[in-house]
Amino acid sequence: MRNAVSALGLFVSSLAFGGTLVRQLPGANPEEGYFAAATANQTFQTRASDDFTITGGPITAIGWWGRNSSATVHDLSNFAGMDIVIWGNSVTNPDTSQVYFHKAVTLAQLSILPTGAEGNSGNRQYRFELAIDSLVLGPGTYWLSIAGKLKSPLTDTLLWNSSPDGNAKMATFAYPLNSWFTLNTDLAFEIIPAPGGAALAVFALPFYFHRRRLRSAATRMV
């Protein structure tokens, strides 16, 4: 019985994590980051992206850290939403011809929590999370891009916070130049795997041992 419990525990653990989790936490300074504008007509005309490599599997959510960049508006009141894309890999930049995921959402469709950190002007840092119903990525390297959509084109956009984690490689797209530029740094985000298989296994655990007891009792009766 003890061996069965241990084996099932390892099985549940492998399902729970699946090798797909990517976690790059934000640095201590919320001032550090890169502009992430969804369209070319915003004041800060660049769009940030960061690469990640996974072993493959279902993904249930994407999380990221950032704040707005305006010196006069310190919250998200001028944001209409976010634009989230996962592109393929072109070595140093995203391959934008390969779109694995693309969703434009309102702020109401996101889970948004203030972290308590603020920039020098009082801009509040937030952790954003988008729940995903169905996304399965194969093994490989991909590029995640998050960009802010504004209600009005003020001097503002999303500042996607930097991270000390990762492989020191990201890219930013300059709208006026229509070109990607590679940078030696990383952004703060998470790729969260689906826990459904593990939850199902845990739910089935009492029934598994109940069946074992019934079989043992039947064997003794014979």
Rosetta silent file (secondary structure, phi, psi, omega in degrees, C-alpha in Angstrom):
SEQUENCE: MRNAVSALGLFVSSLAFGGTLVRQLPGANPEEGYFAAATANQTFQTRASDDFTITGGPITAIGWWGRNSSATVHDLSNFAGMDIVIWGNSVTNPDTSQVYFHKAVTLAQLSILPTGAEGNSGNRQYRFELAIDSLVLGPGTYWLSIAGKLKSPLTDTLLWNSSPDGNAKMATFAYPLNSWFTLNTDLAFEIIPAPGGAALAVFALPFYFHRRRLRSAATRMV
SCORE:     score description
SCORE:     0.000 S_00000001
   1 L     0.000  -43.396 -179.680    0.000    0.000    0.000 S_00000001
   2 H   -61.870  -40.987  178.965    2.813    2.398    0.932 S_00000001
   3 H   -63.983  -38.081  179.420    4.540    1.786   -2.416 S_00000001
   4 H   -64.981  -40.871  178.206    1.298    2.450   -4.264 S_00000001
   5 H   -62.477  -45.225 -179.192    0.856    5.752   -2.427 S_00000001
   6 H   -62.415  -44.519 -178.960    4.427    6.808   -3.245 S_00000001
   7 H   -63.461  -42.984  179.855    4.066    5.888   -6.894 S_00000001
   8 H   -68.007  -35.278  176.902    0.782    7.715   -7.220 S_00000001
   9 H   -60.870  -43.071  177.842    2.247   10.732   -5.434 S_00000001
  10 H   -64.961  -38.679  179.258    5.046   10.931   -7.987 S_00000001
  11 H   -63.430  -45.224  178.488    2.511   10.542  -10.794 S_00000001
  12 H   -62.354  -43.304 -179.917    0.366   13.356   -9.415 S_00000001
  13 H   -60.416  -42.153 -179.217    3.425   15.553   -8.964 S_00000001
  14 H   -66.832  -34.989  177.150    4.507   15.016  -12.556 S_00000001
  15 H   -69.485  -37.602 -175.730    1.025   15.894  -13.802 S_00000001
  16 H   -64.828  -37.370 -174.678    0.858   18.970  -11.623 S_00000001
  17 H  -104.186  -40.708  169.719    4.043   20.507  -12.997 S_00000001
  18 L    62.322    0.932  179.143    4.485   18.802  -16.359 S_00000001
  19 L    74.660    8.201 -175.297    7.769   20.611  -17.060 S_00000001
  20 L  -102.505   -7.029 -173.945    5.939   23.517  -18.700 S_00000001
  21 L   -71.931  128.074  173.403    6.054   26.124  -15.929 S_00000001
  22 E  -117.629  128.263 -178.328    8.016   29.304  -16.707 S_00000001
  23 E  -138.215  109.718  175.548    8.484   31.778  -13.861 S_00000001
  24 E  -120.933  101.999 -174.251   10.439   35.030  -14.199 S_00000001
  25 L   -76.306  154.074  178.681    9.725   37.205  -11.180 S_00000001
  26 L   -70.109  152.627  175.158    9.957   41.024  -11.274 S_00000001
  27 L   -73.029  175.546 -175.896   13.030   42.774   -9.967 S_00000001
  28 L   -71.138  -22.965 -175.702   13.000   44.890   -6.817 S_00000001
  29 L  -101.961  108.865 -179.729   12.731   48.184   -8.723 S_00000001
  30 L   -70.002   -5.458  175.378    9.287   48.741  -10.357 S_00000001
  31 L   -75.288  -21.918 -174.442   10.837   51.566  -12.411 S_00000001
  32 L   -86.352  128.946  179.869   12.703   49.030  -14.524 S_00000001
  33 E   170.772 -170.829 -176.120   10.911   47.692  -17.551 S_00000001
  34 E  -135.401  142.447 -178.283   10.103   48.189  -21.215 S_00000001
  35 E   -65.723  137.909 -177.072    7.278   49.980  -22.981 S_00000001
  36 E  -133.519   83.596 -177.667    4.630   47.641  -24.333 S_00000001
  37 E   -97.198  137.524 -176.194    2.254   49.504  -26.622 S_00000001
  38 L   -79.820  -24.138 -177.752   -0.427   47.644  -28.580 S_00000001
  39 L  -135.436  163.516 -176.103   -0.613   50.096  -31.472 S_00000001
  40 L   -75.227  -18.530 -175.493    1.657   52.482  -33.342 S_00000001
  41 L   -89.626    9.225  173.637   -0.383   55.587  -32.498 S_00000001
  42 L   -84.446  162.177 -174.149    0.429   55.465  -28.780 S_00000001
  43 L   -61.853  -45.992  179.782    3.039   57.812  -27.358 S_00000001
  44 L   -95.157  103.813 -167.351    5.604   55.105  -26.619 S_00000001
  45 L   -94.777   54.781  173.639    5.826   53.307  -29.946 S_00000001
  46 E  -135.923  153.512  179.205    7.518   50.049  -28.981 S_00000001
  47 E  -130.055  120.548 -175.530    6.174   46.602  -28.159 S_00000001
  48 E   -86.035  153.721  177.285    8.142   44.267  -25.869 S_00000001
  49 E  -152.134  148.086  179.076    8.435   40.492  -26.176 S_00000001
  50 E  -135.680  147.017 -177.709   10.367   37.796  -24.304 S_00000001
  51 E   -90.805  156.438  173.159   11.238   34.221  -25.221 S_00000001
  52 E  -150.623  150.263 -179.157   10.554   31.071  -23.216 S_00000001
  53 E  -121.487  132.264 -178.602   11.305   27.398  -23.747 S_00000001
  54 E  -132.322  162.540  176.192    9.019   24.573  -22.577 S_00000001
  55 L   -86.099   -6.842  177.405    8.827   20.804  -22.823 S_00000001
  56 L   103.882  154.104  177.275    5.242   21.109  -24.037 S_00000001
  57 E   142.905  177.563  178.758    1.791   20.630  -22.580 S_00000001
  58 E   -75.197  144.309 -179.467   -1.523   22.354  -21.791 S_00000001
  59 E  -119.546  132.648 -177.139   -1.434   25.903  -20.416 S_00000001
  60 E  -104.593  -18.415 -178.787   -4.118   27.266  -18.117 S_00000001
  61 E  -164.404  157.688  172.780   -2.963   30.879  -17.553 S_00000001
  62 E  -125.760  130.063  178.027   -0.421   33.570  -18.368 S_00000001
  63 E  -121.187  152.951  176.744    0.680   36.038  -15.707 S_00000001
  64 E  -157.113  163.023 -177.816    2.851   39.156  -15.897 S_00000001
  65 E  -118.373  139.915  177.886    3.924   42.193  -13.853 S_00000001
  66 E  -175.757 -179.169  178.487    3.814   45.829  -14.881 S_00000001
  67 E  -150.595  170.424  174.291    2.545   49.347  -14.287 S_00000001
  68 E   -82.633  160.941 -172.000    1.460   52.338  -16.321 S_00000001
  69 L  -106.590   -2.510 -178.603    4.133   54.802  -17.408 S_00000001
  70 L   -67.337  143.817  178.112    2.376   58.173  -17.108 S_00000001
  71 L   -86.031  -10.095 -177.281    3.846   60.677  -14.678 S_00000001
  72 L  -113.038  -27.306  176.357    0.418   62.190  -13.971 S_00000001
  73 L  -110.158  122.272 -170.057   -1.914   59.150  -13.945 S_00000001
  74 L  -107.241    7.655  179.976   -0.735   56.494  -11.498 S_00000001
  75 L  -129.491 -160.273 -175.530   -3.252   53.705  -12.019 S_00000001
  76 L  -101.654   20.253 -173.609   -4.874   51.778  -14.878 S_00000001
  77 L   -65.876  -21.232  178.985   -7.802   54.171  -15.428 S_00000001
  78 L   -95.858    5.198 -179.231   -6.672   55.030  -18.976 S_00000001
  79 E   -92.358  131.102  173.819   -6.292   51.380  -20.005 S_00000001
  80 E   -88.792  -26.236 -179.226   -8.936   49.788  -22.208 S_00000001
  81 E   167.652 -160.578 -178.931   -7.303   46.382  -22.047 S_00000001
  82 E  -135.863  153.236  176.080   -4.342   44.255  -23.056 S_00000001
  83 E  -118.424  120.720 -174.392   -3.232   42.449  -26.182 S_00000001
  84 E  -117.875  127.307 -179.027   -1.548   39.067  -25.570 S_00000001
  85 E  -134.366  142.628  166.559    0.295   37.126  -28.274 S_00000001
  86 E  -118.661  118.675  179.782    2.475   34.012  -28.377 S_00000001
  87 E  -105.973  168.443  172.644    4.635   33.846  -31.496 S_00000001
  88 E   -77.476 -176.114 -172.747    7.053   31.280  -32.832 S_00000001
  89 E  -109.842  133.538  174.391   10.819   31.580  -32.619 S_00000001
  90 E  -125.721   51.130  177.255   13.187   33.156  -35.124 S_00000001
  91 L    67.379  -76.655 -176.616   16.416   32.712  -33.102 S_00000001
  92 L  -102.262  -12.291 -177.396   16.881   36.285  -31.809 S_00000001
  93 E  -138.083  166.912  173.074   13.374   37.652  -32.453 S_00000001
  94 E   -66.607  147.797  169.983    9.779   36.439  -32.612 S_00000001
  95 E   -96.806   95.805 -172.860    8.607   34.821  -35.818 S_00000001
  96 E   -72.917   -5.385  174.620    5.389   36.800  -36.203 S_00000001
  97 E   -79.165  -15.699  177.305    4.256   34.573  -39.081 S_00000001
  98 E  -107.238  102.113 -179.754    3.676   31.819  -36.491 S_00000001
  99 E  -106.940  110.988 -178.770    0.852   32.857  -34.167 S_00000001
 100 E   -93.655  -22.993  179.570    0.110   30.206  -31.533 S_00000001
 101 E  -158.836  136.080  175.758   -2.110   32.373  -29.362 S_00000001
 102 E  -151.855  123.743  178.790   -3.634   35.837  -29.717 S_00000001
 103 E  -148.573  126.134  172.618   -6.261   37.433  -27.539 S_00000001
 104 E   -99.332  127.382 -173.749   -7.243   41.048  -26.989 S_00000001
 105 E  -130.611  156.728  170.281   -9.002   41.454  -23.638 S_00000001
 106 E   -84.145  166.721  177.793  -10.529   44.152  -21.472 S_00000001
 107 H   -63.202  -29.637 -179.495   -9.226   44.715  -17.957 S_00000001
 108 H   -66.223  -20.186  179.561  -12.412   43.076  -16.648 S_00000001
 109 H   -87.951   -0.991 -179.261  -11.304   39.800  -18.261 S_00000001
 110 L  -109.827  153.682  166.563   -8.064   39.775  -16.290 S_00000001
 111 E   -90.040  120.514 -174.160   -7.226   39.018  -12.690 S_00000001
 112 E  -126.827  121.319 -179.734   -5.391   42.156  -11.508 S_00000001
 113 E  -128.208  127.604  173.743   -3.746   42.470   -8.099 S_00000001
 114 E   -68.498  139.792 -178.668   -1.617   45.379   -6.826 S_00000001
 115 E   -88.936  -15.440 -175.512    1.705   44.146   -5.471 S_00000001
 116 E    97.082  -14.693  177.962    2.215   47.064   -3.110 S_00000001
 117 E   -84.511  149.493  179.109    5.273   48.278   -5.029 S_00000001
 118 E  -137.823  152.343  173.122    5.289   51.725   -6.634 S_00000001
 119 L   -78.841 -179.683 -176.204    7.478   53.658   -9.044 S_00000001
 120 L   -64.171  -28.563 -179.493    9.098   56.983   -8.205 S_00000001
 121 L   -92.248    3.084 -179.543    6.041   58.931   -9.389 S_00000001
 122 L    94.497    7.662  178.828    3.627   56.744   -7.431 S_00000001
 123 L   -68.543  123.897 -175.650    2.691   54.449  -10.308 S_00000001
 124 E   -79.935  136.880  175.787    1.356   51.249   -8.793 S_00000001
 125 E   -88.180  142.277 -179.443    2.734   47.898   -9.869 S_00000001
 126 E  -129.616  154.983  166.466    0.249   45.098  -10.611 S_00000001
 127 E  -106.466  123.075 -179.632    0.296   41.405  -11.304 S_00000001
 128 E  -103.983  147.766  175.249   -1.970   40.573  -14.220 S_00000001
 129 E  -144.579  133.102  175.453   -3.261   37.111  -15.093 S_00000001
 130 E  -110.905  120.962  174.553   -5.230   35.829  -18.054 S_00000001
 131 E   -78.627  139.758 -176.678   -7.042   32.514  -17.661 S_00000001
 132 L  -121.427  129.242 -177.631   -6.919   30.346  -20.789 S_00000001
 133 L   -73.969  -46.400 -173.301   -9.558   27.770  -21.648 S_00000001
 134 L  -152.028  106.112  175.519   -7.639   25.677  -24.160 S_00000001
 135 L  -149.683  120.146  177.101   -4.027   26.064  -25.253 S_00000001
 136 E  -122.596  122.397  177.967   -1.555   23.253  -25.837 S_00000001
 137 E  -110.885  139.712  176.213    1.984   24.064  -26.962 S_00000001
 138 L   -79.068  173.782  177.831    4.481   21.513  -28.189 S_00000001
 139 L   -61.287  139.636  177.864    8.111   21.350  -27.052 S_00000001
 140 E   150.609 -170.572  179.893   10.144   24.326  -28.199 S_00000001
 141 E  -110.087  135.000 -178.480   10.891   28.020  -27.850 S_00000001
 142 E  -132.385  170.148  176.915    8.194   30.671  -28.138 S_00000001
 143 E  -124.694  127.590  176.524    7.894   34.440  -27.658 S_00000001
 144 E   -99.977  132.609  175.266    5.330   36.078  -25.382 S_00000001
 145 E  -128.192  127.578  175.895    4.259   39.663  -26.052 S_00000001
 146 E  -117.014  134.675 -179.636    2.008   41.693  -23.754 S_00000001
 147 E  -142.656  143.648 -179.550    0.870   45.175  -24.786 S_00000001
 148 E   -87.198  142.475  175.461   -1.390   47.807  -23.272 S_00000001
 149 E  -113.224  126.526 -174.583   -4.402   49.297  -25.077 S_00000001
 150 E   -98.017  152.692  173.462   -5.343   52.840  -24.076 S_00000001
 151 L   -73.530  -40.813  175.754   -8.701   54.594  -23.942 S_00000001
 152 L  -138.946  146.930 -173.077   -7.082   57.810  -25.180 S_00000001
 153 L   -76.093   62.818  174.851   -3.537   58.328  -26.530 S_00000001
 154 L   -75.066  177.093  175.575   -2.112   60.119  -23.518 S_00000001
 155 L   -76.073   76.713 -172.652    1.571   60.057  -22.645 S_00000001
 156 L  -160.557  156.912  168.164    1.140   56.608  -21.206 S_00000001
 157 L  -172.965 -179.515  175.570    1.418   52.911  -21.938 S_00000001
 158 E   -76.004  130.342  168.902    2.145   49.631  -20.167 S_00000001
 159 E  -101.730  104.359  179.355    5.606   49.383  -18.643 S_00000001
 160 E   -77.755  118.305 -172.111    6.251   45.632  -18.554 S_00000001
 161 E   -68.053  148.834  177.414    8.575   45.096  -15.617 S_00000001
 162 E   -76.242  163.788  177.483   12.038   43.587  -15.960 S_00000001
 163 E  -136.288  142.068  173.801   13.122   40.339  -14.341 S_00000001
 164 L   -78.190   -6.477 -179.110   16.514   39.136  -13.084 S_00000001
 165 L   -92.867  169.834  175.806   15.522   35.629  -14.210 S_00000001
 166 L   105.451 -165.051 -174.215   15.654   34.133  -17.680 S_00000001
 167 L  -108.078   17.146  178.389   18.267   33.821  -20.414 S_00000001
 168 L    58.033   47.188  176.405   19.089   37.534  -20.859 S_00000001
 169 L  -150.651  119.418  172.423   17.313   37.793  -24.198 S_00000001
 170 E  -140.944  176.265  178.632   14.231   39.776  -25.138 S_00000001
 171 E  -143.240  147.338  176.658   13.173   41.822  -28.153 S_00000001
 172 E  -126.983  138.419 -178.753   11.302   45.068  -28.674 S_00000001
 173 E   -99.080  123.863  177.832    9.488   46.117  -31.826 S_00000001
 174 E   -95.325  110.883 -177.611    9.844   49.755  -32.891 S_00000001
 175 L   -58.196  -45.161 -177.878    6.697   50.729  -34.798 S_00000001
 176 L   -62.510  -30.114 -178.655    8.249   53.724  -36.640 S_00000001
 177 L   -96.427   -9.057 -178.965   11.122   51.549  -37.925 S_00000001
 178 L    53.072   46.726 -173.951    8.993   48.425  -38.461 S_00000001
 179 E  -150.007  149.678  175.304   11.806   46.361  -36.960 S_00000001
 180 E   -91.853  145.456  175.545   12.687   44.171  -33.972 S_00000001
 181 E  -128.840  129.814 -178.563   15.687   44.910  -31.747 S_00000001
 182 E   -87.225  138.032 -179.969   17.221   42.302  -29.428 S_00000001
 183 E  -126.279  151.378 -178.530   18.139   43.280  -25.865 S_00000001
 184 L   -92.930   66.801  179.703   20.192   41.480  -23.209 S_00000001
 185 L  -157.892 -176.221 -177.575   17.577   41.401  -20.467 S_00000001
 186 E  -139.511  164.041 -179.724   14.345   39.652  -19.459 S_00000001
 187 E  -115.653  158.847 -174.508   10.737   40.451  -18.577 S_00000001
 188 L   -91.609  113.079  178.795    8.597   39.389  -15.624 S_00000001
 189 E  -160.989  167.782  176.680    5.993   36.762  -16.516 S_00000001
 190 E  -133.817  139.656  168.272    4.696   33.266  -15.827 S_00000001
 191 E  -110.345  115.801 -168.748    3.456   30.490  -18.095 S_00000001
 192 E  -107.146  121.794 -177.810    1.203   28.361  -15.895 S_00000001
 193 E   -76.287  159.274  179.144    0.474   24.717  -16.805 S_00000001
 194 L   -74.036  128.965  179.690   -2.937   23.106  -16.493 S_00000001
 195 L   -93.168    7.991 -171.453   -3.351   21.233  -13.181 S_00000001
 196 H   -58.550  -41.499 -178.760   -6.427   19.265  -14.298 S_00000001
 197 H   -63.231  -40.331  179.926   -4.702   15.908  -14.620 S_00000001
 198 H   -67.361  -41.787  179.741   -3.263   16.124  -11.132 S_00000001
 199 H   -62.427  -39.029  179.387   -6.580   17.192   -9.643 S_00000001
 200 H   -65.033  -40.445 -179.721   -8.293   14.256  -11.329 S_00000001
 201 H   -65.013  -41.747  179.004   -5.711   11.825   -9.990 S_00000001
 202 H   -64.565  -40.912  178.906   -6.088   13.148   -6.446 S_00000001
 203 H   -62.150  -35.145 -176.856   -9.884   12.908   -6.729 S_00000001
 204 H   -80.304  -11.167 -174.333   -9.581    9.293   -7.868 S_00000001
 205 H   -56.514  -49.794 -179.212   -7.272    8.302   -4.994 S_00000001
 206 H   -61.537  -37.046 -179.215   -9.996    7.185   -2.480 S_00000001
 207 H   -68.710  -34.551  178.685  -11.757    5.136   -5.176 S_00000001
 208 H   -61.345  -48.863 -178.145   -8.482    3.480   -6.163 S_00000001
 209 H   -72.840  -29.516  175.930   -7.822    2.208   -2.635 S_00000001
 210 H   -63.917  -42.241  177.633  -11.499    1.293   -2.142 S_00000001
 211 H   -63.995  -37.784  178.710  -11.302   -0.976   -5.192 S_00000001
 212 H   -63.033  -41.022 -179.804   -8.083   -2.515   -3.833 S_00000001
 213 H   -65.650  -40.766  178.880   -9.829   -3.320   -0.531 S_00000001
 214 H   -63.409  -40.825  179.263  -12.784   -4.910   -2.346 S_00000001
 215 H   -65.821  -39.911  179.802  -10.447   -7.036   -4.461 S_00000001
 216 H   -64.792  -41.980  179.564   -8.492   -8.149   -1.379 S_00000001
 217 H   -64.090  -40.465  178.885  -11.701   -9.087    0.421 S_00000001
 218 H   -64.978  -37.869  179.178  -12.899  -11.063   -2.602 S_00000001
 219 H   -65.383  -40.574 -179.875   -9.590  -12.931   -2.807 S_00000001
 220 H   -65.605  -36.092 -179.936   -9.792  -13.882    0.888 S_00000001
 221 H   -66.457  -36.966  177.704  -13.329  -15.203    0.429 S_00000001
 222 L   -68.953    0.000    0.000  -12.201  -17.480   -2.436 S_00000001
